[in-house]
Amino acid sequence: MKYALLFFLFIISTTPLVLAQTYTPKFDVQGHRGARGLRPENTIPAFLLALDSGVTTIELDLAVTKDGQLIVSHEPWMSAFICSDPSGKSFDEKSEMRNDIHQMTYEQVKQWDCGSKGNPNFPQQEKLSVAKPLLSDVIVAVENHIKNYTRYEVDYNIEIKSLPEGDNQFHPKPDVFSDMVFNLIDQYLPLDRVVIQSFDFRVLKYWHEKYPEVRLAALVENKKSVAENLNDLGFTPSIYSPYFKLLTKEIVKQLHQKKMRVIPWTVNEPADMLSVKGMDVDGFITDYPDRAAKFKRTLNIQTKGKK
């Protein structure tokens, strides 16, 4: 009896590792970079608006500073498109890669305004004076907002952005970068609320081997077949996340047969939202969670003081 009990406890304690990459049926609306269509991308105001819009997941990207801080940023440099330098001046796209976040300290990063310029591709986006935040600060702000207002725990879809040619110049190598991310999220969040995504399959392979309890999403923008991409990856991830125009209903069916969830990016137009939903996808990533809400694809959130 004693050994039977020990065996039962062992099974229970190891079950999350076994089930981490399994298929979970739930329609998942993810706020791309928070809510890029409405607030400055990858900023705390954007993430909080995404929560108020009823997303089930917030999606974000990471960069690493010179002093080893995880910053929420799509590029590993300051984008000329959305940022102003510490003096408030604009700069041209040809020079932006010289403003390398991996060569700046966090104190230096905080001096750049990446919200006041707005984004001409998103005319509805509110202009706000805001800096690129620490990942830890984003998590604290999101969790406080959940606790005090929206009352629904969302997932975090975290993209580790890396390329072989950028190693040690614009970001750490995948193993170092990944260990930094795991060590931070493990302090702040239960791992079952975290997905790690990347276009860089080196990153996903590392997580699959070292942190098998964490769900993984393969980001895809190439025109290879599903079989070719999975062969390159070497395992079947929890989520297959292609550019939405690469999908067909047959491909979605094929992915479901392999027990993967299908969550395409970046679906912004209402007609496209309806189209991909008709393909039986499991969710989508969007810059406009408010548009998804109109189709009742997001949570029906009523924050305090609102009716």
N, C-alpha and C positions, 0 to 999 in steps of 0.2 A: 504493500500500500504506500509506504514511504517513497519508494522509487517511482511508483505510478504518479504520485503527487509531484515529485521533482520533475518528471518528464512532462507533465501537464504545464507546470510553471515555465519550463524551458520552451515549450511550444508557444505559449502566450508571449513570452519575452522576446522571441525571435520572429513572431508573425509580421510585425511592421516591415522587417527587412525583406521578407518573402513577398509581401503584397505591395511594396512601394511602387512598382512599375505597372500595377494592374489598371484595368479599365474602370473608370468611375462615371456612371451616367448622370450628367447634369449639364444643362445649357449654361455656358460660361461666357459672360460678356466682360471683356477685359478693357480697362481704360488705358489706351496707348500713351505712354509717357505721362500718365495721369489723365488729362483730358486736353490734349494738345490743341484741339480745335477751339477751345474756350479759354484756356489759361496758359501762361508760359510753360513750355514743356519741362517735364522732369523737375517740377518744383512742388513744394508743399501745398501752395494754393491749388495747384492742378490736381493733386492726389485727393485733397479734401473735397473738391468739387466732384471728382469721380465717385467718391463714396456717397455724396448726397444725390448723385444721379442713379445710384443703385447698382453699380458694377459688382460683380462677384470676385473679380481679381483686378489688382492694380499691376500694370506692366511698367518696368523701368529698366534703365541701362546703367552700367557702372564704369567708372574710371578710377585710377589710383594716383594720389599725389606723391610728390617727392618724399614726404615724411610719412608715407604709408597709410594715408586716410582713404577710405572708400567714399568716393563722390558720385552722386547721381548725375550722369551726363551721357548724352548719346555719343558725342565725339570725345576722343581723348585729348582734344585741344579746344580752345575757345573759338566757337563758330562766328565768322564774320557776319553771318546771316542774322543772328539773333543777339549777339553780345556786343557790349561797349567796353572799352578798356578802363582801367581804374581812374583815368582822367575824364571819362565820359565820352571819349571820342570813338568814332567808328574806325574800322580798318578794313583793308581789302582782302578778298578771298585768297589771293596769291600768298599772303603773308600769314594766314591764320594758323598753319601748322607749326609755325615758330612759337605760337602761344600754347606750348605743350603742357597739359595738366600734370603729366608724370614728371615734369621738371620744375613744377611749382610746389610750394608748401600750401597747406590748407589756408593759412592766413593770407596768402597771395590770391588764392582762388576766390576767397570771399569778397575781394575788392572789385571783381568784375560783375557788371550788371547784365544779366541775360534775360531780361523781361520787358524793359522799358521800350525797346525798339519795336516790339511786336513781331509778327511773322506775316509777311505779305501773302503767303500761301493760305493763311487762315485768318481772313478778315474779321471773323467774329471773336478772335482771341483778345481778351482783355489785356491791356498793357499795364504791367506792374514792375516796379523796381525790386528785383529779386536776384539773389545769387544762387549758384549751384549748391545744393544742400549735401550734408553728410548722409549716408545711408542710415546711420543710427538715428539721426534727427528725424528723418522721414518715418521710420518705423514708430518712433515714440509719438509723433504727431498723429499718424494714422490710427494707432492703437488707442490713443486718448479720444480721438473723434469717434471711434467705434463705441468706446465705453460710454461716452457722454451724450452721443447723438444718434448715430445710425443703428447701433445695437445689433450689428451683423458682422461676424468675422469673415473677412475676405482673404483670399490667397494673395501671395506675392509671386509674380512671374518676373524673375530677375535675369536680365541678359548680361552675360560676361562677354564683352566685346574685345576680341583679339584677332590678330593675324600674325602668321609667322614672321613677316617682314617688320612687324611692329614690336616684336619681343625686345624688352629691355630699353626700348626707345620711347614708345608711347604707352607701354603697359608692361607689367611683369610677365614672365613666361606662364603658361597655363597652370602649371602645378602650384606655383607661388600665389598667383592671382586667386585660384580656386580655394586654396587653404585659407587665405585671408577672408574670403567671402563666407566660407563655412564657419570659421571661428567667430565671426561677428553674428551671423544669423542664429547660430546655436545659442548665443547669449540672450537673444531677444525674442525668438519665435519658436513655436513647435514646428518641427521639420515637416509635418504633414500639411502645413499651410504654405509650403515653399515649392516653387518649380524653378529649376535652373534651365535657361535656354541659351542657345548659341548657334551661330552659323559656323563657328570654328569647331569641327568635330574633335579636335584634340582636347578641347575643354570637356565635352560630353563623355569622351572615353575615360578621362581621368576621374570624373565624378562617378561614373558607372563602376569603376574599379574600387575607388577609395571610399565613396559615400553612397553605397547602393540603396540606402533608405530614402534618398531624396529623388523625387520625380524629375524627369528630364524631358525637355522638348527640343526636337531637332528643327531648327529654322532652315527653311529651304527657299532659295530663289533661282535655282538652276532648273533646266528642263530635262534632267535625268529622270529615269523611271524610279518609282518607289523602290523597286528591288535593287537598283544600282546605288541609290542613296543609303539604303539599309546595309548593303554590302560594304560601302565605304565606312559606315559608322561601326559596324561589327556587332550590333545588338539591336533589339527592338525597344525603342524608347516608349515612355508613357504617352507622349504627345507628338504628333507630326504637324508642323506648323509652316505651311507653304504660303507664298504670295497667293492671294485668293484667286487671281485670274488663271493660275495653273491648275485649278481644281475642276474636276467633273464629278458627276454623281457616281460614275463607275469607279473612279479613283477613291472617293470617300468610302464606297462599299468595300473596296479592296483593303483599305486601311483598317476599317472596322473588323474585317475578318481576321486581321492580324492583332486584334485587341488593342489598337491604338486609338486615342481620341484625336479628332481632327479640329484644329483651331487655326484658321487662316488669318493672315494679316494683309494689309490694314484696310478694313472695310468701312468706308465712310458714307457712301451714298445710300439713301433708303432703298433704292431699287436693288443695289448690290446686296444689302443686308437680307432682303427678302429672297434674293436669288440663291445665296449660299445657304440660307436656312432651308430652302427647298431641296438642297443637295443632301440634307440630313447631317450637316456638320454639328459638332458638339459645342460650338461657341464661335466667337470671333473677337479679334482685337480691333478697336476703333478709336479714332481721335474724337469721336462725338458720341459719348455714352448717352447724351440726352436724346439723340435720334433713335437709338436702340430702345430707350425707355418708352417712346411713343408706340412701339410695337409690342409693348409689355414683355420685352426681352430682358429687362433688368429687374432688380428688386423694387418693390413699392415702398420706398423709404419716405418717412415723414419725420423730419427733424424737429427738435423742440422749438416751439413758437410758430410752427407752420401748420397749416391745415390743408 
